[in-house]
Amino acid sequence: MNPLQTIKQILSSDVLVEVPTDQMQLDDSLREGYGIDSLGFVELRVRCEESFGIDIPDEAFAVEELATLGDVLALIERLSGAGQSSPATA
């Protein structure tokens, strides 16, 4: 499962977002679009750390910095080194 699919699955099964994973888009708002509150952000952080084997520093997971699904994906890719080895293919 690629990082985006993993994050979508976490949002659906662990954070209990009601939007179907196949309808989640990178520019969707985590707060307004998915209704994630502060506890939901904590759950998202913990599950991402477990799933990707990374440590997310507090300053990197500031709610103000992570407004969209795409923001979370970019953070995970940056911290895990995903996407740095070769250009993405369509």
Secondary structure, 3 states (H helix, E strand, C coil): CCHHHHHHHHHHHCCCCCCCHHHCCCCCECCCCCCCCHHHHHHHHHHHHHHHCCCCCHHHHCCCCCCEHHHHHHHHHHHHCCCCCCCCCC
